[in-house]
Amino acid sequence: MPDAAATVSASDRVMGTRAEVILVGGSRTLADAALDRLHELERRWSRFLPDSEISRCNRSGGAPCIVSDDTAALVERLLLASDMSDGHFDPTQLGRLQALGYDRSWPGLDGRGSAEIAAATAAPGATDIRVDRERRMVWLPTGTQIDPGGLGKGFAADLVTGELRDTGVAGALVSVGGDLRVFGQPPSGGAWRVGIDDPQSPGRTIAEVHLTTGGLATSSVLRRRWTLTDGTEAHHLIDPTTGRPAERRSLAATAVSTSAWRAEAATKVALIAGVSAERALDDLEVRALVVVDRDGATSVVRDERHEVHVAPVAVMA
C-alpha cells in the first residue's frame, strides 16, 4: 500500500502548457507515470500532430475512423458539452481558428490570419458527429473538423485522476494548464486550495477555491492573443454565432463542477453567452463560478458549497 504520509509532485510541459501532478500517499514513480499518461493523451488528441487520432479523424472525409477508447470517450464529451451548453461550446470551430492564423502550436502567430475570413468560414456544429464507444469508431461529416481545445486538457486531468484513484493513493491533484481535478486527502488536510490569478496581473491572486472533490477550469480572453494581418488583435475563444473572437465584458471565468471537462465547457459559456445562461450552467453541473470583468471587478456568480474565498491570499495547491 502507498505511504499515506508521503506527498510527492512532478511537472512537465504537456499539451502546450504546464502540467502538474500532486500525490498524497503515492510515489515519484507513480507521479512520473501520470505525466507519461498525459503525454500519451497529447499524442492521441493534439490537432498539431499530423499522426494523432484527432488529426486522422479530421482527414477522414466522412469515413469512419477507428480510434482508442480514450479518443472515443473524448469525442463523446465534446458532443455532450456542445449539447449541454446550447452550442456555445462548439468543437467544430477549427476552420475558423485556422483562418485567424491559429494553425500552429502557440506562440508565433503574430501577423497571421483574418477575422473577416474566419467569420465567413463555416463551422458545421456537432449535431451530425457520431461516436460508437463499443466499436471505438468516430464519424465526422465531410468538411467537419474538431478541436478538443481546453476541454481535452480538462478531460485528460479527469482521466488521469481517476486512474490514480484506482492505485489506492490517498489523494491527488492533476492540473493541465490550470484545468484540474482533485480527489481525496490534500497535503495539509482540509481541502485542496487553488488560487485564481488576476488575468491582467499574472501571479496576483484574486481568489482562492477550496476543493474537496471535483474539477476546476479557467478560461481567459487575454491568455492567447495575437495580431492579425490588419493589425487588430485576436484571441482563441470563438463566438459560434459570429465566427469571430468573442466580445464580452468579461476577461476571464473560473468554474467548479463535478469534472474538469464540464468546468472547462462552463467557462466558455460564461465568456461567450454570459452568466445569464443559467440552463447551460445547470446542465454542466456548475456549483461555483467566478468572473473577472474588463474593469477588473471580481464577481462570485455561484458558490453553492461556499468554496470561493475572495481575498489576496497565498496559494497552495
C-alpha positions as CSV (number, residue, x, y, z in Angstrom):
1,M,0.0,0.0,0.0
2,P,1.2,3.6,-0.7
3,D,2.6,5.6,2.3
4,A,-0.4,7.8,3.2
5,A,2.1,10.3,4.8
6,A,4.1,10.9,1.7
7,T,3.4,13.8,-0.6
8,V,5.2,13.9,-4.0
9,S,4.8,16.1,-7.0
10,A,6.0,16.2,-10.6
11,S,5.6,18.6,-13.5
12,D,6.3,18.8,-17.2
13,R,5.2,20.6,-20.3
14,V,2.3,18.8,-21.9
15,M,-0.4,19.9,-24.4
16,G,1.4,23.2,-24.9
17,T,1.2,24.2,-21.2
18,R,2.5,23.2,-17.8
19,A,1.1,20.0,-16.2
20,E,1.4,19.2,-12.6
21,V,0.7,16.1,-10.5
22,I,0.5,16.1,-6.7
23,L,0.0,12.8,-4.9
24,V,-0.7,12.1,-1.2
25,G,0.2,8.5,-0.4
26,G,2.0,7.9,-3.7
27,S,5.4,7.7,-5.1
28,R,7.5,9.7,-7.5
29,T,7.4,6.8,-9.9
30,L,3.6,7.0,-9.9
31,A,3.6,10.7,-10.4
32,D,6.0,10.4,-13.3
33,A,3.8,7.6,-14.8
34,A,0.8,10.0,-14.6
35,L,2.8,12.6,-16.6
36,D,3.7,9.9,-19.1
37,R,0.0,9.2,-19.4
38,L,-0.8,12.9,-20.1
39,H,1.9,12.8,-22.9
40,E,0.2,9.7,-24.3
41,L,-3.1,11.5,-24.4
42,E,-1.5,14.5,-26.1
43,R,-0.1,12.2,-28.9
44,R,-3.7,10.9,-29.4
45,W,-5.5,14.2,-29.2
46,S,-3.3,17.1,-30.5
47,R,-4.5,18.8,-33.6
48,F,-0.9,20.0,-34.2
49,L,0.4,16.4,-34.5
50,P,-0.4,15.0,-38.0
51,D,-0.4,11.4,-36.8
52,S,-2.7,12.0,-33.8
53,E,-6.1,10.2,-33.8
54,I,-7.9,13.6,-33.8
55,S,-5.9,14.6,-36.9
56,R,-6.7,11.3,-38.6
57,C,-10.4,11.8,-37.9
58,N,-10.2,15.4,-39.3
59,R,-8.8,14.0,-42.6
60,S,-11.3,11.1,-42.8
61,G,-13.5,12.8,-45.3
62,G,-16.7,11.4,-43.8
63,A,-15.4,7.8,-43.5
64,P,-15.5,6.1,-40.1
65,C,-12.2,6.4,-38.1
66,I,-11.1,3.7,-35.7
67,V,-9.7,5.3,-32.5
68,S,-8.6,4.4,-29.0
69,D,-11.2,4.2,-26.2
70,D,-9.6,7.4,-24.8
71,T,-10.4,9.3,-28.0
72,A,-13.9,7.9,-28.4
73,A,-14.6,9.0,-24.8
74,L,-13.2,12.5,-25.6
75,V,-15.4,12.9,-28.6
76,E,-18.4,11.8,-26.6
77,R,-17.7,14.6,-24.1
78,L,-17.2,17.1,-26.9
79,L,-20.7,16.3,-28.1
80,L,-22.1,16.4,-24.6
81,A,-20.5,19.7,-23.9
82,S,-22.0,21.1,-27.1
83,D,-25.4,19.8,-26.2
84,M,-25.3,20.9,-22.6
85,S,-24.1,24.4,-23.5
86,D,-26.8,25.0,-26.1
87,G,-24.0,25.1,-28.7
88,H,-22.0,27.9,-27.0
89,F,-19.2,25.3,-26.8
90,D,-18.6,24.2,-30.4
91,P,-15.8,21.7,-31.1
92,T,-16.1,22.3,-34.8
93,Q,-14.5,25.8,-34.8
94,L,-11.1,24.6,-36.1
95,G,-11.5,26.1,-39.6
96,R,-12.2,29.5,-38.1
97,L,-9.2,29.2,-35.7
98,Q,-7.0,28.4,-38.7
99,A,-8.4,31.3,-40.7
100,L,-7.5,33.5,-37.7
101,G,-3.9,32.2,-38.0
102,Y,-4.0,29.7,-35.2
103,D,-2.8,26.9,-37.4
104,R,0.3,26.0,-35.4
105,S,1.3,25.5,-31.8
106,W,1.4,28.6,-29.6
107,P,3.3,31.0,-29.8
108,G,4.4,32.6,-33.1
109,L,1.1,33.7,-34.6
110,D,1.6,37.5,-35.0
111,G,0.9,38.8,-38.5
112,R,-1.2,35.9,-39.4
113,G,-4.9,35.4,-40.1
114,S,-8.0,37.5,-40.8
115,A,-11.2,38.0,-38.7
116,E,-13.2,38.5,-41.9
117,I,-12.1,35.2,-43.4
118,A,-12.8,33.5,-40.0
119,A,-16.3,34.9,-39.9
120,A,-17.0,33.6,-43.4
121,T,-15.6,30.2,-42.7
122,A,-18.3,27.5,-42.0
123,A,-18.5,25.8,-38.6
124,P,-21.0,23.0,-39.2
125,G,-21.6,22.3,-35.5
126,A,-21.6,19.0,-33.7
127,T,-25.1,17.7,-34.4
128,D,-24.1,15.2,-37.1
129,I,-20.9,13.8,-35.5
130,R,-21.3,10.2,-34.4
131,V,-19.3,8.1,-32.0
132,D,-19.5,4.4,-31.1
133,R,-17.7,3.6,-27.9
134,E,-18.2,-0.1,-28.1
135,R,-16.6,-0.3,-31.6
136,R,-14.3,2.7,-30.9
137,M,-15.3,4.5,-34.1
138,V,-15.9,8.2,-34.8
139,W,-17.7,9.6,-37.9
140,L,-17.1,13.2,-38.8
141,P,-19.2,14.5,-41.7
142,T,-17.3,15.6,-44.8
143,G,-16.0,19.1,-44.1
144,T,-16.2,18.8,-40.3
145,Q,-13.1,19.1,-38.2
146,I,-12.9,19.0,-34.5
147,D,-10.5,20.7,-32.0
148,P,-10.5,19.3,-28.4
149,G,-9.0,22.6,-27.2
150,G,-9.3,23.2,-23.4
151,L,-11.9,20.5,-22.9
152,G,-9.2,18.0,-23.9
153,K,-7.0,19.3,-21.2
154,G,-9.7,19.1,-18.6
155,F,-10.7,15.6,-19.6
156,A,-7.1,14.5,-19.5
157,A,-7.0,15.6,-15.9
158,D,-10.2,13.7,-15.2
159,L,-8.9,10.5,-16.8
160,V,-5.5,10.5,-15.0
161,T,-7.0,11.4,-11.7
162,G,-9.4,8.5,-11.9
163,E,-6.6,6.2,-12.8
164,L,-4.6,7.4,-9.8
165,R,-7.6,6.8,-7.5
166,D,-7.6,3.2,-8.7
167,T,-4.0,2.8,-7.5
168,G,-5.0,3.4,-3.9
169,V,-3.4,6.8,-3.3
170,A,-4.9,8.9,-0.5
171,G,-5.4,12.0,-2.6
172,A,-4.4,13.5,-5.9
173,L,-4.5,16.7,-7.9
174,V,-3.8,16.7,-11.7
175,S,-3.6,20.0,-13.5
176,V,-3.1,20.6,-17.2
177,G,-2.6,24.4,-17.7
178,G,-4.8,25.1,-14.7
179,D,-7.7,22.8,-15.7
180,L,-7.6,20.4,-12.8
181,R,-9.3,17.6,-11.0
182,V,-8.9,16.6,-7.3
183,F,-9.9,13.8,-5.0
184,G,-9.2,12.7,-1.5
185,Q,-6.7,13.9,1.1
186,P,-4.8,17.1,0.3
187,P,-1.2,17.5,1.6
188,S,-2.1,19.6,4.6
189,G,-5.6,18.3,5.3
190,G,-8.9,20.2,4.9
191,A,-9.4,21.0,1.2
192,W,-7.2,21.4,-1.9
193,R,-6.6,25.2,-2.1
194,V,-6.4,26.5,-5.6
195,G,-5.6,30.1,-6.4
196,I,-7.3,32.2,-9.2
197,D,-4.9,34.6,-10.8
198,D,-5.8,38.2,-11.9
199,P,-5.9,37.8,-15.7
200,Q,-4.4,41.3,-16.0
201,S,-1.6,40.7,-13.5
202,P,-0.4,37.1,-13.6
203,G,0.9,36.0,-10.2
204,R,-1.5,38.1,-8.3
205,T,-4.1,36.0,-6.6
206,I,-7.7,37.5,-6.6
207,A,-9.5,34.5,-5.1
208,E,-8.9,31.0,-3.7
209,V,-11.1,28.0,-4.2
210,H,-11.2,25.3,-1.5
211,L,-12.0,21.9,-3.2
212,T,-12.6,18.6,-1.6
213,T,-13.7,16.9,-4.8
214,G,-14.5,17.8,-8.4
215,G,-12.9,19.8,-11.2
216,L,-11.9,23.4,-11.8
217,A,-11.1,25.2,-15.0
218,T,-10.2,28.8,-16.0
219,S,-10.5,30.5,-19.4
220,S,-9.4,34.0,-20.4
221,V,-9.5,36.1,-23.5
222,L,-6.1,37.5,-22.5
223,R,-4.1,34.3,-22.4
224,R,-3.6,33.6,-26.1
225,R,-3.7,36.8,-28.1
226,W,-2.0,37.7,-31.3
227,T,-2.0,40.4,-34.0
228,L,-3.9,39.8,-37.3
229,T,-2.7,40.9,-40.8
230,D,-4.7,44.1,-40.5
231,G,-3.1,45.0,-37.1
232,T,-6.1,44.2,-34.9
233,E,-5.9,41.7,-32.1
234,A,-7.5,38.2,-31.9
235,H,-7.8,35.5,-29.2
236,H,-8.6,31.8,-29.4
237,L,-12.2,32.0,-27.9
238,I,-14.6,32.0,-30.9
239,D,-18.2,33.0,-30.6
240,P,-20.1,30.4,-32.7
241,T,-22.8,33.0,-33.5
242,T,-20.4,35.4,-35.2
243,G,-17.3,33.3,-36.2
244,R,-15.1,36.0,-34.6
245,P,-13.3,36.1,-31.3
246,A,-15.8,36.6,-28.5
247,E,-16.5,40.2,-27.4
248,R,-17.8,40.2,-23.9
249,R,-17.3,42.4,-20.9
250,S,-15.7,39.5,-19.1
251,L,-11.9,38.9,-19.3
252,A,-11.8,35.5,-17.5
253,A,-14.0,32.9,-15.9
254,T,-13.3,30.1,-13.4
255,A,-15.8,27.3,-13.0
256,V,-16.1,24.5,-10.5
257,S,-18.0,21.4,-11.5
258,T,-18.2,17.6,-10.9
259,S,-15.5,17.2,-13.6
260,A,-12.8,19.3,-15.2
261,W,-14.2,18.9,-18.7
262,R,-17.6,20.2,-17.5
263,A,-15.9,23.1,-15.8
264,E,-13.9,23.9,-18.9
265,A,-17.1,24.0,-21.1
266,A,-18.8,26.2,-18.5
267,T,-16.1,28.8,-18.7
268,K,-16.8,29.1,-22.4
269,V,-20.5,29.5,-21.7
270,A,-19.7,32.3,-19.2
271,L,-17.4,34.2,-21.6
272,I,-19.4,33.7,-24.8
273,A,-23.1,33.7,-23.7
274,G,-22.7,35.4,-20.3
275,V,-23.5,34.4,-16.8
276,S,-27.3,34.7,-17.5
277,A,-27.1,31.3,-19.5
278,E,-28.3,29.6,-16.3
279,R,-29.7,26.5,-18.0
280,A,-26.4,25.7,-19.7
281,L,-24.5,26.2,-16.4
282,D,-27.0,24.0,-14.6
283,D,-26.7,21.2,-17.2
284,L,-22.9,21.4,-16.8
285,E,-23.3,20.9,-13.1
286,V,-21.6,24.2,-12.2
287,R,-21.5,24.8,-8.4
288,A,-19.2,27.8,-8.4
289,L,-18.4,30.5,-11.0
290,V,-16.0,33.4,-10.6
291,V,-15.9,36.1,-13.4
292,V,-13.5,38.9,-13.8
293,D,-14.9,41.9,-15.8
294,R,-13.0,44.3,-18.0
295,D,-12.9,46.9,-15.2
296,G,-11.1,44.3,-13.0
297,A,-14.0,43.6,-10.8
298,T,-14.2,40.0,-9.5
299,S,-17.8,38.6,-9.2
300,V,-18.7,35.3,-7.5
301,V,-21.7,34.4,-9.6
302,R,-22.3,31.0,-7.9
303,D,-20.9,29.4,-4.8
304,E,-23.2,26.6,-3.7
305,R,-20.8,25.0,-1.3
306,H,-19.0,28.2,-0.1
307,E,-15.8,27.1,-1.8
308,V,-14.7,30.5,-3.1
309,H,-12.7,32.9,-0.9
310,V,-12.1,36.3,-2.5
311,A,-9.0,37.8,-0.8
312,P,-5.4,38.4,-1.5
313,V,-4.2,35.1,-0.1
314,A,-1.2,32.9,-0.5
315,V,-1.8,29.9,-2.8
316,M,-1.1,26.3,-2.1
317,A,-2.2,23.5,-4.3
